[in-house]
């Protein structure tokens, strides 16, 4: 009897162990599918760009309106780059915490922004479909969206990768692109902040935040097409590049930022001449707008350009609050006057 009981105990233990191992193996082989978080975004309208002043014209840029975004969700924030999927309406974006975000800008009868709806966020996944938990593997900073494909620039682990845009089922990248700039020239946490398509250059262009050559200029490259090759952007003052997009005429509009304890945060928009962008060249162009803490700005990181229904050339900006209670998530909108 004792022998029989011992045998039964042994069999029972073996069965439990087998079930535990099976569960462990099953758990490790099944992807942890990230859930899409629907986020209710509250907005506070921004009617004046310069604090305490009613002016709307700032050089060639006319301030149209803006929004300060808040939410009870702890994930809203760290917004690094975005692109409109429908001009001035539906958008896709990336956060440097390893999230995709989607939503739509709501407008009033005068086409001014008044709200954000259908906002949602979902974590990026690896090739196995598992959530990427380590920030340094998913530090997304630059974005272009075209023909159902999102091209994302990552820093820290420097790469430029492409994803199929499926808002309800974003998967891992299906292709990584040759970014042309020698990897050893890319500085830690100073990689590709701008990924932008240029019809004039025949493909994608990438610009780093602050990876400098020996002359102190910023590494960039045309990474597709017959004009493929490395160029640089002249660094002007203390400003670093945070995003950019090509205007219809071929010029590159760059968003730049600086920060110091003494003067706080500043932002700048610079128009880089299209004909100065090319293999071996140093690209440059005039400053269109500079703003400091006397304006409604924060850590401005994302930019897109688009055409309004009435034909106006629009420029939209977003800020990255770094999940800090001292910073804000802003959406700002300008009309660029070409005459």
C-alpha positions in Angstrom: 0.0 0.0 0.0 2.8 2.4 0.9 4.5 1.6 -2.4 1.3 2.3 -4.3 0.7 5.6 -2.5 4.3 6.7 -3.2 3.8 5.8 -6.8 0.6 7.7 -7.0 2.2 10.8 -5.4 5.1 10.5 -7.9 2.7 10.4 -10.9 0.7 13.3 -9.5 3.8 15.4 -9.0 5.0 14.5 -12.5 1.6 15.5 -14.0 1.6 18.9 -12.2 5.2 19.5 -13.3 4.3 18.7 -16.9 1.4 21.0 -16.8 3.5 23.8 -15.3 6.2 23.3 -18.0 3.5 23.3 -20.7 2.0 26.5 -19.4 5.4 28.1 -19.2 6.3 27.1 -22.8 2.9 28.2 -24.1 3.3 31.5 -22.3 6.7 32.1 -23.8 5.7 31.3 -27.3 2.5 33.4 -27.5 3.0 37.0 -28.2 1.9 39.6 -25.6 -0.5 41.5 -27.8 -0.5 45.2 -26.8 -3.9 46.7 -26.0 -5.0 49.9 -27.7 -5.7 52.5 -25.1 -8.5 54.9 -26.0 -7.6 58.2 -24.4 -10.0 61.1 -23.7 -8.1 64.3 -24.4 -9.2 67.5 -22.8 -8.1 70.8 -24.5 -7.6 74.4 -23.5 -7.7 76.7 -26.5 -4.7 78.9 -27.2 -5.9 82.1 -28.9 -2.6 84.1 -28.8 0.8 82.9 -29.7 2.7 85.7 -28.0 1.8 85.9 -24.3 -0.3 89.1 -23.7 -0.2 90.3 -27.3 -2.9 90.2 -30.0 -0.5 90.0 -33.0 -1.1 87.1 -35.4 1.7 87.7 -37.9 5.2 86.5 -37.1 7.3 87.0 -40.2 5.6 85.0 -42.9 3.8 82.8 -40.4 0.2 83.7 -39.3 -0.9 82.1 -36.0 -4.2 80.3 -36.5 -4.8 78.7 -33.1 -3.6 76.1 -30.7 -4.5 73.6 -28.0 -3.1 72.5 -24.7 -3.7 68.8 -24.3 -4.3 67.0 -21.0 -5.6 63.6 -20.0 -6.1 61.4 -17.0 -4.0 58.7 -18.8 -0.4 58.5 -17.7 0.6 57.5 -21.3 -0.3 60.8 -23.0 2.9 62.6 -23.6 6.4 62.2 -25.0 5.0 63.0 -28.4 8.0 63.2 -30.8 6.7 63.3 -34.4 3.5 63.1 -36.3 2.1 63.2 -39.9 -1.4 63.9 -41.1 -3.0 61.0 -42.9 -5.8 63.4 -44.0 -4.8 67.0 -44.4 -5.5 68.8 -41.1 -7.6 65.8 -39.8 -6.6 62.2 -39.1 -3.0 61.8 -37.9 -0.4 59.2 -36.9 2.5 59.8 -34.6 5.3 58.3 -32.5 6.3 58.8 -28.9 9.8 58.4 -27.8 8.6 56.0 -25.1 7.9 53.4 -27.7 4.2 54.2 -28.5 2.2 54.8 -31.7 -0.6 57.4 -31.4 -3.5 58.2 -33.6 -6.3 60.7 -33.6 -8.0 63.5 -35.4 -8.1 67.3 -35.1 -11.6 68.8 -34.7 -12.2 72.2 -36.3 -14.8 74.9 -36.1 -16.6 76.6 -39.0 -13.6 78.9 -39.5 -11.3 75.9 -39.8 -9.5 76.6 -36.5 -8.5 73.7 -34.3 -10.9 73.3 -31.4 -10.3 69.7 -30.2 -8.8 66.2 -30.5 -11.0 63.2 -30.9 -10.5 59.4 -31.3 -7.1 59.7 -29.7 -5.5 56.3 -28.9 -2.1 54.9 -28.2 -0.5 51.5 -28.6 2.9 50.2 -27.7 5.4 49.1 -30.4 6.2 45.4 -30.8 9.1 43.3 -31.8 9.4 40.7 -34.5 7.7 38.2 -32.3 4.8 40.5 -31.6 5.8 41.2 -28.0 5.7 44.7 -26.5 9.1 46.4 -26.6 9.6 47.3 -22.9 13.1 48.8 -23.1 13.0 52.5 -24.1 16.4 52.4 -25.8 15.1 49.9 -28.3 12.0 52.0 -29.2 13.2 55.6 -28.9 11.2 56.8 -31.9 12.0 60.4 -32.9 11.2 61.0 -36.6 8.3 59.9 -38.8 7.1 60.0 -42.4 3.8 58.5 -43.6 3.1 57.8 -47.2 1.0 55.2 -49.2 0.1 53.2 -46.2 3.7 53.0 -44.9 5.2 54.7 -41.8 8.9 55.3 -41.9 10.4 55.8 -38.4 13.8 57.1 -37.3 15.1 55.7 -34.0 18.0 57.0 -32.0 20.1 55.3 -29.3 19.8 52.1 -31.3 20.2 54.0 -34.6 17.9 52.7 -37.4 15.3 53.8 -39.9 12.5 51.2 -40.2 9.3 50.9 -42.1 5.9 49.7 -40.9 2.5 49.1 -42.5 0.0 51.6 -41.1 -2.8 49.5 -39.5 -4.1 51.7 -36.7 -5.9 48.8 -35.0 -3.1 46.2 -35.5 0.3 47.8 -35.7 3.0 45.2 -36.2 6.8 45.2 -36.1 8.8 46.7 -39.0 8.9 44.8 -42.3 12.0 46.5 -43.6 15.0 48.4 -42.3 16.6 51.0 -44.6 20.2 51.9 -45.2 20.5 55.4 -43.7 23.7 56.1 -45.5 25.3 58.2 -42.8 28.2 56.1 -41.3 27.0 54.6 -38.0 30.1 55.8 -36.1 29.2 59.4 -37.0 25.8 59.2 -35.1 26.0 60.3 -31.5 24.3 58.7 -28.6 20.8 60.2 -28.2 21.5 62.6 -31.1 20.3 60.5 -34.0 17.6 60.9 -36.7 14.9 63.3 -35.6 13.7 64.1 -39.1 12.4 61.6 -41.7 10.8 63.3 -44.6 9.9 62.5 -48.2 11.1 64.8 -51.0 9.5 64.4 -54.4 12.2 66.7 -55.7 15.0 64.5 -54.4 13.2 61.3 -55.4 13.0 59.7 -52.0 13.3 59.9 -48.2 15.6 62.3 -46.5 16.9 61.9 -42.9 18.4 64.6 -40.6 20.0 64.0 -37.3 19.4 66.0 -34.2 23.0 66.9 -33.3 25.5 64.4 -34.9 28.1 66.8 -36.0 30.9 66.5 -38.6 34.4 68.0 -38.1 33.2 71.4 -39.3 30.4 71.4 -36.7 27.6 70.8 -39.2 24.7 68.3 -38.7 24.8 65.0 -40.5 21.9 64.2 -42.9 21.4 62.1 -46.0 19.2 61.4 -49.0 18.6 57.7 -48.5 16.7 56.7 -51.6 16.7 57.4 -55.3 19.4 58.6 -57.8 20.5 61.5 -55.5 21.3 59.1 -52.6 24.2 60.4 -50.5 25.3 62.2 -47.3 25.0 65.9 -46.9 25.1 68.2 -43.8 22.9 71.0 -42.5 24.7 74.1 -41.2 24.3 74.4 -37.5 23.2 77.9 -36.6 23.8 78.9 -32.9 22.7 76.7 -30.0 19.7 75.2 -31.8 19.3 71.4 -32.4 16.9 69.9 -35.0 13.8 68.1 -33.8 11.7 67.6 -37.0 11.2 68.6 -40.5 9.0 68.3 -43.6 9.3 69.3 -47.2 7.2 72.2 -48.7 5.6 71.7 -52.1 8.3 73.8 -53.8 11.1 71.5 -52.6 12.4 73.5 -49.6 12.8 71.7 -46.3 11.1 73.3 -43.3 13.1 72.4 -40.1 11.8 72.7 -36.5 14.7 73.5 -34.1 14.9 73.7 -30.3 17.4 75.0 -27.7 17.4 74.9 -23.9 19.5 76.5 -21.2 18.9 77.1 -17.5 19.4 80.8 -18.1 17.0 81.4 -21.0 14.7 78.3 -20.8 13.4 76.7 -23.9 13.3 78.2 -27.4 12.0 77.1 -30.7 12.8 78.1 -34.3 11.6 77.4 -37.8 14.2 77.5 -40.6 13.5 77.1 -44.3 16.3 75.1 -45.9 16.7 75.8 -49.6 16.0 72.7 -51.7 18.8 73.4 -54.1 21.3 73.3 -51.2 20.3 69.8 -50.3 22.5 67.3 -52.2 25.4 64.8 -51.8 28.4 66.5 -50.3 26.7 69.9 -49.8 26.1 72.0 -46.7 22.4 72.9 -46.7 21.2 76.2 -45.3 18.4 78.7 -45.3 16.8 81.6 -43.5 15.1 81.6 -40.1 11.4 82.2 -40.4 10.4 82.3 -36.7 12.1 82.3 -33.3 10.1 82.1 -30.1 11.1 81.9 -26.4 9.2 81.5 -23.2 7.3 84.8 -23.9 5.3 82.7 -26.5 3.0 79.7 -26.1 5.7 77.1 -26.7 7.2 74.2 -24.9 9.6 71.4 -25.9 8.6 71.6 -29.6 9.4 68.3 -31.3 7.0 67.5 -34.1 6.1 69.3 -37.4 4.0 68.6 -40.4 3.0 70.8 -43.4 -0.3 70.4 -45.3 -2.8 72.2 -47.6 -6.1 73.5 -46.1 -9.3 73.1 -48.1 -9.1 76.8 -49.1 -5.6 76.2 -50.5 -3.7 77.8 -47.6 -0.2 76.3 -46.8 -0.4 75.2 -43.2 2.3 74.3 -40.6 1.4 72.3 -37.5 3.6 71.7 -34.5 3.4 69.5 -31.4 5.5 69.5 -28.2 6.9 66.7 -26.1 6.2 67.1 -22.4 8.7 64.4 -21.3 5.9 63.3 -18.9 6.9 66.2 -16.7 4.4 68.2 -14.6 6.4 71.2 -15.5 5.8 70.9 -19.2 2.9 70.8 -21.6 1.6 68.9 -24.6 0.8 71.6 -27.2 -0.6 71.6 -30.7 0.0 74.8 -32.6 -1.1 75.8 -36.1 0.2 78.5 -38.5 -0.5 79.6 -42.0 2.7 80.1 -44.1 2.3 83.1 -46.4 4.5 82.6 -49.5 4.1 86.1 -51.0 
